[in-house]
Structure formats: structure tokens, C-alpha cells
Amino acid sequence: MDSSNIKVRIFDMEQGLSEYDDIKTIRIVSKDYNLLIMKDYMPIIGEIVGSVDIKGETTDLSYKNIKGFYMNNKNVFNLMIEE
């Protein structure tokens, strides 16, 4: 993993665990807030009822209308999708 970017781990019941390296930005749009997470973003944990967009050099993922939980710490972003 390039130490200048973020590692993303996504877990859902259908796909299991997926991991992505070299992520530059993560946008979370939830019912109560809108976040843009980039390298060295503060540690944070929360609930998502909304969408998550994950962008890197070769990765472009979009999860719409999801409910789940996330944690970002030390440039590792974990997302657990409930539905």
C-alpha cells in the first residue's frame, strides 16, 4: 500500500470482505451529515444511512441507499454494510 493513501475494507453479507488500497478520497453522505475523508483524517466512527463514494487511482466505487457503520483510524477505513 502506498503510505500516502488510504486502505479501505468493506464487509457485507452478500460479498463478504473486500479490500482496496491506494484510495484518495471517501465521501459519506448520511441523513445527518456530509463528510469527505482524506489521508490523515482524524479517527472517527459512525453510522451511515445514505451513500458512500470511494475514489482512488484505479478504484471508483459507489454504494447508494445503504445502512451500516464505519470507522476510520490511521488511514484505514472500515465499512460494515447492514443492508
MMTF fields as JSON, N, C-alpha, C and O atoms, coordinates in Angstrom:
{
  "mmtfVersion": "1.0.0",
  "mmtfProducer": "UNKNOWN",
  "numBonds": 331,
  "numAtoms": 332,
  "numGroups": 83,
  "numChains": 1,
  "numModels": 1,
  "chainsPerModel": [1],
  "groupsPerChain": [83],
  "chainIdList": ["A"],
  "bondAtomList": [4, 2, 8, 6, 12, 10, 16, 14, 20, 18, 24, 22, 28, 26, 32, 30, 36, 34, 40, 38, 44, 42, 48, 46, 52, 50, 56, 54, 60, 58, 64, 62, 68, 66, 72, 70, 76, 74, 80, 78, 84, 82, 88, 86, 92, 90, 96, 94, 100, 98, 104, 102, 108, 106, 112, 110, 116, 114, 120, 118, 124, 122, 128, 126, 132, 130, 136, 134, 140, 138, 144, 142, 148, 146, 152, 150, 156, 154, 160, 158, 164, 162, 168, 166, 172, 170, 176, 174, 180, 178, 184, 182, 188, 186, 192, 190, 196, 194, 200, 198, 204, 202, 208, 206, 212, 210, 216, 214, 220, 218, 224, 222, 228, 226, 232, 230, 236, 234, 240, 238, 244, 242, 248, 246, 252, 250, 256, 254, 260, 258, 264, 262, 268, 266, 272, 270, 276, 274, 280, 278, 284, 282, 288, 286, 292, 290, 296, 294, 300, 298, 304, 302, 308, 306, 312, 310, 316, 314, 320, 318, 324, 322, 328, 326],
  "bondOrderList": [1, 1, 1, 1, 1, 1, 1, 1, 1, 1, 1, 1, 1, 1, 1, 1, 1, 1, 1, 1, 1, 1, 1, 1, 1, 1, 1, 1, 1, 1, 1, 1, 1, 1, 1, 1, 1, 1, 1, 1, 1, 1, 1, 1, 1, 1, 1, 1, 1, 1, 1, 1, 1, 1, 1, 1, 1, 1, 1, 1, 1, 1, 1, 1, 1, 1, 1, 1, 1, 1, 1, 1, 1, 1, 1, 1, 1, 1, 1, 1, 1, 1],
  "groupList": [{"groupName": "MET", "atomNameList": ["N", "CA", "C", "O"], "elementList": ["N", "C", "C", "O"], "formalChargeList": [0, 0, 0, 0], "bondAtomList": [1, 0, 2, 1, 3, 2], "bondOrderList": [1, 1, 2], "singleLetterCode": "M", "chemCompType": "L-PEPTIDE LINKING"}, {"groupName": "ASP", "atomNameList": ["N", "CA", "C", "O"], "elementList": ["N", "C", "C", "O"], "formalChargeList": [0, 0, 0, 0], "bondAtomList": [1, 0, 2, 1, 3, 2], "bondOrderList": [1, 1, 2], "singleLetterCode": "D", "chemCompType": "L-PEPTIDE LINKING"}, {"groupName": "SER", "atomNameList": ["N", "CA", "C", "O"], "elementList": ["N", "C", "C", "O"], "formalChargeList": [0, 0, 0, 0], "bondAtomList": [1, 0, 2, 1, 3, 2], "bondOrderList": [1, 1, 2], "singleLetterCode": "S", "chemCompType": "L-PEPTIDE LINKING"}, {"groupName": "ASN", "atomNameList": ["N", "CA", "C", "O"], "elementList": ["N", "C", "C", "O"], "formalChargeList": [0, 0, 0, 0], "bondAtomList": [1, 0, 2, 1, 3, 2], "bondOrderList": [1, 1, 2], "singleLetterCode": "N", "chemCompType": "L-PEPTIDE LINKING"}, {"groupName": "ILE", "atomNameList": ["N", "CA", "C", "O"], "elementList": ["N", "C", "C", "O"], "formalChargeList": [0, 0, 0, 0], "bondAtomList": [1, 0, 2, 1, 3, 2], "bondOrderList": [1, 1, 2], "singleLetterCode": "I", "chemCompType": "L-PEPTIDE LINKING"}, {"groupName": "LYS", "atomNameList": ["N", "CA", "C", "O"], "elementList": ["N", "C", "C", "O"], "formalChargeList": [0, 0, 0, 0], "bondAtomList": [1, 0, 2, 1, 3, 2], "bondOrderList": [1, 1, 2], "singleLetterCode": "K", "chemCompType": "L-PEPTIDE LINKING"}, {"groupName": "VAL", "atomNameList": ["N", "CA", "C", "O"], "elementList": ["N", "C", "C", "O"], "formalChargeList": [0, 0, 0, 0], "bondAtomList": [1, 0, 2, 1, 3, 2], "bondOrderList": [1, 1, 2], "singleLetterCode": "V", "chemCompType": "L-PEPTIDE LINKING"}, {"groupName": "ARG", "atomNameList": ["N", "CA", "C", "O"], "elementList": ["N", "C", "C", "O"], "formalChargeList": [0, 0, 0, 0], "bondAtomList": [1, 0, 2, 1, 3, 2], "bondOrderList": [1, 1, 2], "singleLetterCode": "R", "chemCompType": "L-PEPTIDE LINKING"}, {"groupName": "PHE", "atomNameList": ["N", "CA", "C", "O"], "elementList": ["N", "C", "C", "O"], "formalChargeList": [0, 0, 0, 0], "bondAtomList": [1, 0, 2, 1, 3, 2], "bondOrderList": [1, 1, 2], "singleLetterCode": "F", "chemCompType": "L-PEPTIDE LINKING"}, {"groupName": "GLU", "atomNameList": ["N", "CA", "C", "O"], "elementList": ["N", "C", "C", "O"], "formalChargeList": [0, 0, 0, 0], "bondAtomList": [1, 0, 2, 1, 3, 2], "bondOrderList": [1, 1, 2], "singleLetterCode": "E", "chemCompType": "L-PEPTIDE LINKING"}, {"groupName": "GLN", "atomNameList": ["N", "CA", "C", "O"], "elementList": ["N", "C", "C", "O"], "formalChargeList": [0, 0, 0, 0], "bondAtomList": [1, 0, 2, 1, 3, 2], "bondOrderList": [1, 1, 2], "singleLetterCode": "Q", "chemCompType": "L-PEPTIDE LINKING"}, {"groupName": "GLY", "atomNameList": ["N", "CA", "C", "O"], "elementList": ["N", "C", "C", "O"], "formalChargeList": [0, 0, 0, 0], "bondAtomList": [1, 0, 2, 1, 3, 2], "bondOrderList": [1, 1, 2], "singleLetterCode": "G", "chemCompType": "PEPTIDE LINKING"}, {"groupName": "LEU", "atomNameList": ["N", "CA", "C", "O"], "elementList": ["N", "C", "C", "O"], "formalChargeList": [0, 0, 0, 0], "bondAtomList": [1, 0, 2, 1, 3, 2], "bondOrderList": [1, 1, 2], "singleLetterCode": "L", "chemCompType": "L-PEPTIDE LINKING"}, {"groupName": "TYR", "atomNameList": ["N", "CA", "C", "O"], "elementList": ["N", "C", "C", "O"], "formalChargeList": [0, 0, 0, 0], "bondAtomList": [1, 0, 2, 1, 3, 2], "bondOrderList": [1, 1, 2], "singleLetterCode": "Y", "chemCompType": "L-PEPTIDE LINKING"}, {"groupName": "THR", "atomNameList": ["N", "CA", "C", "O"], "elementList": ["N", "C", "C", "O"], "formalChargeList": [0, 0, 0, 0], "bondAtomList": [1, 0, 2, 1, 3, 2], "bondOrderList": [1, 1, 2], "singleLetterCode": "T", "chemCompType": "L-PEPTIDE LINKING"}, {"groupName": "PRO", "atomNameList": ["N", "CA", "C", "O"], "elementList": ["N", "C", "C", "O"], "formalChargeList": [0, 0, 0, 0], "bondAtomList": [1, 0, 2, 1, 3, 2], "bondOrderList": [1, 1, 2], "singleLetterCode": "P", "chemCompType": "L-PEPTIDE LINKING"}],
  "groupTypeList": [0, 1, 2, 2, 3, 4, 5, 6, 7, 4, 8, 1, 0, 9, 10, 11, 12, 2, 9, 13, 1, 1, 4, 5, 14, 4, 7, 4, 6, 2, 5, 1, 13, 3, 12, 12, 4, 0, 5, 1, 13, 0, 15, 4, 4, 11, 9, 4, 6, 11, 2, 6, 1, 4, 5, 11, 9, 14, 14, 1, 12, 2, 13, 5, 3, 4, 5, 11, 8, 13, 0, 3, 3, 5, 3, 6, 8, 3, 12, 0, 4, 9, 9],
  "groupIdList": [1, 2, 3, 4, 5, 6, 7, 8, 9, 10, 11, 12, 13, 14, 15, 16, 17, 18, 19, 20, 21, 22, 23, 24, 25, 26, 27, 28, 29, 30, 31, 32, 33, 34, 35, 36, 37, 38, 39, 40, 41, 42, 43, 44, 45, 46, 47, 48, 49, 50, 51, 52, 53, 54, 55, 56, 57, 58, 59, 60, 61, 62, 63, 64, 65, 66, 67, 68, 69, 70, 71, 72, 73, 74, 75, 76, 77, 78, 79, 80, 81, 82, 83],
  "secStructList": [7, 7, 6, 6, 1, 3, 3, 3, 3, 3, 3, 3, 6, 6, 6, 3, 3, 3, 3, 3, 3, 3, 3, 3, 3, 3, 3, 3, 3, 3, 1, 1, 7, 3, 3, 3, 3, 7, 6, 6, 7, 7, 7, 3, 3, 3, 3, 3, 3, 3, 3, 3, 3, 3, 3, 3, 1, 1, 7, 3, 3, 3, 3, 3, 3, 3, 3, 3, 3, 3, 3, 3, 3, 6, 6, 3, 3, 3, 3, 3, 3, 7, 7],
  "xCoordList": [0.848, 0.0, 0.884, 1.868, 0.548, 1.238, 0.918, -0.249, 1.953, 1.723, 1.081, 0.69, 0.964, 0.361, -1.158, -1.807, -1.721, -3.15, -3.824, -3.196, -5.107, -5.946, -6.19, -6.284, -6.29, -6.718, -8.186, -8.574, -8.999, -10.434, -10.773, -10.362, -11.53, -12.075, -13.585, -14.116, -14.285, -15.748, -16.268, -15.843, -17.194, -17.803, -19.31, -19.95, -19.869, -21.326, -21.645, -20.785, -22.862, -23.252, -23.251, -23.059, -23.46, -23.503, -22.117, -21.853, -21.218, -19.895, -18.792, -17.703, -19.056, -18.01, -17.088, -17.546, -15.798, -14.818, -14.127, -13.631, -14.099, -13.357, -12.384, -12.724, -11.164, -10.152, -9.625, -9.46, -9.363, -8.867, -7.737, -7.837, -6.669, -5.528, -5.468, -6.138, -4.656, -4.376, -5.627, -5.827, -6.469, -7.68, -7.343, -6.652, -7.835, -7.528, -8.628, -8.327, -9.9, -10.999, -12.156, -12.4, -12.856, -14.074, -15.109, -14.898, -16.217, -17.295, -18.456, -18.936, -18.892, -20.041, -21.143, -20.951, -22.296, -23.477, -24.521, -25.067, -24.791, -25.733, -26.89, -26.9, -27.856, -29.052, -28.744, -29.47, -27.674, -27.385, -26.117, -25.883, -25.289, -24.013, -23.456, -23.933, -22.431, -21.728, -20.236, -19.772, -19.467, -18.044, -17.205, -17.633, -16.016, -15.011, -13.78, -13.139, -13.454, -12.317, -11.14, -11.261, -10.007, -8.77, -7.658, -7.88, -6.472, -5.316, -5.155, -5.329, -4.822, -4.564, -5.779, -5.628, -6.988, -8.205, -8.274, -7.794, -8.854, -8.921, -9.65, -10.485, -9.337, -10.084, -11.563, -11.916, -12.404, -13.844, -14.594, -14.138, -15.737, -16.606, -18.033, -18.367, -18.885, -20.254, -21.158, -20.747, -22.395, -23.43, -23.751, -23.77, -24.002, -24.367, -25.781, -26.112, -26.602, -27.887, -27.865, -28.285, -27.376, -27.185, -26.265, -26.511, -25.177, -24.3, -22.833, -22.477, -21.984, -20.538, -19.926, -20.243, -19.048, -18.296, -16.82, -16.309, -16.133, -14.723, -13.957, -14.267, -12.939, -12.206, -10.705, -10.149, -10.062, -8.615, -8.133, -8.906, -6.853, -6.296, -7.008, -7.335, -7.249, -7.883, -9.201, -9.806, -9.648, -10.865, -11.896, -11.585, -13.125, -14.236, -15.483, -16.149, -15.787, -16.911, -17.987, -17.692, -19.231, -20.338, -21.372, -21.865, -21.687, -22.709, -23.834, -23.631, -25.009, -26.164, -27.206, -27.349, -27.932, -29.049, -28.642, -29.292, -27.55, -27.1, -27.331, -27.505, -27.325, -27.339, -26.181, -26.046, -25.35, -24.214, -23.414, -23.883, -22.198, -21.317, -19.927, -19.528, -19.19, -17.833, -16.905, -17.326, -15.616, -14.578, -13.367, -12.97, -12.788, -11.562, -10.513, -10.741, -9.356, -8.283, -6.955, -6.828, -5.968, -4.623, -4.639, -3.952, -5.428, -5.532, -6.063, -5.76, -6.855, -7.584, -9.061, -9.45, -9.884, -11.307, -12.041, -11.885, -12.834, -13.627, -15.095, -15.594, -15.794, -17.223, -17.924, -17.572, -18.932, -19.746, -21.164, -21.823, -21.62, -22.935, -23.96, -23.802, -25.02, -26.112, -27.091, -27.48, -27.49, -28.472, -28.21, -28.932],
  "yCoordList": [-1.184, 0.0, 1.234, 1.294, 2.202, 3.483, 4.198, 4.437, 4.54, 5.13, 6.502, 7.048, 7.07, 8.392, 8.32, 9.354, 7.117, 6.981, 6.086, 5.654, 5.814, 5.113, 3.666, 3.386, 2.768, 1.397, 1.304, 1.824, 0.649, 0.512, -0.97, -1.783, -1.303, -2.646, -2.527, -1.757, -3.295, -3.255, -4.667, -5.629, -4.765, -6.063, -5.96, -5.08, -6.874, -7.022, -8.515, -9.32, -8.869, -10.272, -10.959, -12.173, -10.218, -10.812, -11.046, -12.108, -10.054, -10.121, -10.575, -10.933, -10.564, -10.87, -9.67, -8.528, -9.922, -8.857, -8.502, -9.378, -7.2, -6.678, -5.634, -4.848, -5.622, -4.653, -3.902, -4.47, -2.618, -1.743, -0.892, -0.361, -0.764, 0.067, 1.297, 1.373, 2.249, 3.448, 4.291, 4.8, 4.436, 5.246, 6.671, 6.897, 7.626, 9.031, 9.745, 10.552, 9.456, 10.126, 9.162, 8.225, 9.43, 8.711, 9.769, 10.549, 9.801, 10.752, 9.977, 8.992, 10.455, 9.867, 10.914, 12.016, 10.557, 11.413, 10.609, 9.633, 11.036, 10.332, 11.262, 12.426, 10.745, 11.54, 12.795, 13.784, 12.779, 13.918, 14.69, 15.756, 14.188, 14.859, 14.474, 13.541, 15.22, 15.018, 15.121, 16.181, 14.032, 14.014, 13.724, 12.991, 14.299, 13.938, 13.501, 14.316, 12.229, 11.676, 11.549, 10.964, 12.099, 12.029, 11.538, 11.324, 11.36, 10.888, 11.689, 12.907, 10.99, 11.571, 12.254, 13.106, 11.89, 12.401, 11.876, 10.779, 12.637, 12.257, 10.924, 10.564, 10.189, 8.951, 9.278, 10.24, 8.471, 8.737, 7.415, 6.485, 7.359, 6.188, 6.699, 7.715, 6.007, 6.486, 5.527, 4.457, 5.945, 5.181, 5.883, 7.112, 5.101, 5.646, 5.208, 4.025, 6.168, 5.916, 6.84, 7.994, 6.327, 7.175, 6.516, 5.387, 7.231, 6.715, 6.935, 7.802, 6.106, 6.204, 6.107, 5.19, 7.051, 7.023, 6.912, 7.658, 5.971, 5.693, 5.853, 5.208, 6.731, 7.031, 6.882, 7.349, 6.222, 6.07, 6.175, 6.506, 5.892, 5.948, 4.975, 5.326, 3.755, 2.735, 2.234, 1.311, 2.823, 2.381, 3.492, 4.637, 3.153, 4.105, 3.32, 2.707, 3.35, 2.589, 3.528, 4.612, 3.109, 3.901, 2.969, 2.044, 3.227, 2.478, 3.444, 4.399, 3.217, 4.098, 3.431, 2.208, 4.249, 3.772, 2.604, 1.559, 2.807, 1.759, 2.171, 3.346, 1.169, 1.391, 0.57, -0.614, 1.202, 0.485, 1.335, 2.364, 0.887, 1.559, 1.68, 0.857, 2.719, 2.909, 3.32, 3.83, 3.075, 3.525, 3.901, 3.15, 5.048, 5.477, 5.72, 6.481, 5.06, 5.225, 4.876, 3.811, 5.761, 5.544, 5.165, 4.233, 5.895, 5.719, 4.348, 3.863, 3.731, 2.514, 2.799, 3.126, 2.672, 2.938, 1.605, 0.859, 1.303, 0.079, 0.424, 1.329, -0.3, -0.095, -1.434, -2.393, -1.505, -2.706, -2.35, -1.524, -2.978, -2.681, -3.669, -4.884, -3.119, -3.95, -4.315, -5.476, -3.322, -3.557, -2.648, -2.696],
  "zCoordList": [0.0, 0.0, 0.0, 0.738, -0.808, -0.825, 0.48, 0.79, 1.249, 2.569, 2.501, 3.532, 1.312, 1.198, 0.976, 0.823, 0.959, 0.697, 1.73, 2.697, 1.514, 2.477, 2.019, 0.824, 2.988, 2.725, 3.13, 4.177, 2.313, 2.587, 2.703, 1.876, 3.747, 3.933, 4.004, 4.804, 3.16, 3.121, 3.374, 2.734, 4.321, 4.615, 4.456, 5.03, 3.667, 3.611, 3.519, 3.161, 3.837, 3.914, 2.546, 2.477, 1.463, 0.129, -0.454, -1.017, -0.323, -0.949, -0.002, -0.451, 1.291, 2.255, 2.418, 2.395, 2.583, 2.795, 1.485, 0.778, 1.166, 0.013, 0.531, 1.415, -0.02, 0.398, -0.811, -1.891, -0.615, -1.674, -1.118, -0.012, -1.88, -1.5, -2.394, -3.424, -1.98, -2.775, -3.024, -4.127, -1.997, -2.086, -1.678, -0.684, -2.451, -2.196, -1.406, -0.526, -1.709, -1.008, -0.749, -1.508, 0.352, 0.695, 1.059, 1.987, 0.34, 0.643, 1.246, 0.686, 2.408, 3.099, 3.141, 3.655, 2.595, 2.681, 3.437, 2.923, 4.672, 5.519, 5.854, 5.453, 6.584, 6.861, 7.67, 7.564, 8.482, 9.353, 9.001, 9.57, 8.079, 7.812, 6.445, 5.799, 6.022, 4.763, 5.069, 5.489, 4.866, 5.183, 3.949, 3.057, 3.899, 2.905, 3.687, 4.35, 3.612, 4.341, 3.387, 2.311, 3.789, 3.012, 3.929, 5.121, 3.381, 4.14, 5.432, 5.446, 6.509, 7.823, 8.441, 9.316, 7.994, 8.609, 10.04, 10.326, 10.913, 12.334, 12.504, 11.674, 13.578, 13.86, 14.058, 14.74, 13.458, 13.514, 13.38, 12.715, 14.02, 13.939, 13.843, 14.453, 13.081, 12.958, 12.219, 11.77, 12.11, 11.412, 10.1, 10.031, 9.068, 7.758, 7.417, 7.488, 7.051, 6.405, 5.199, 5.282, 4.082, 2.903, 1.901, 1.474, 1.512, 0.461, 0.806, 1.604, 0.166, 0.316, -1.074, -1.833, -1.41, -2.67, -2.327, -1.492, -2.983, -2.71, -4.008, -5.01, -3.985, -5.218, -5.01, -4.016, -5.967, -5.992, -7.425, -8.324, -7.639, -8.995, -9.926, -11.059, -9.455, -10.294, -9.711, -10.258, -8.621, -7.934, -7.931, -7.601, -8.299, -8.257, -7.844, -8.678, -6.544, -6.001, -5.489, -4.986, -5.62, -5.109, -4.484, -5.129, -3.233, -2.51, -2.19, -1.44, -2.739, -2.554, -1.673, -1.674, -0.922, -0.095, 0.802, 0.822, 1.541, 2.449, 3.896, 4.219, 4.739, 6.175, 6.73, 6.421, 7.546, 8.079, 9.044, 9.531, 9.311, 10.252, 9.641, 8.817, 10.054, 9.543, 10.674, 11.712, 10.424, 11.331, 10.488, 9.597, 10.764, 10.1, 11.18, 12.12, 11.035, 12.003, 11.332, 10.728, 11.432, 10.897, 9.421, 9.003, 8.635, 7.18, 6.76, 5.67, 7.633, 7.29, 7.552, 8.673, 6.499, 6.578, 6.511, 5.545, 7.522, 7.583, 7.442, 8.112, 6.563, 6.344, 6.475, 5.788, 7.369, 7.517, 7.095, 7.725, 6.031, 5.461, 5.999, 5.878, 6.597, 7.108, 6.003, 5.871, 5.205, 4.136, 2.973, 1.977]
}
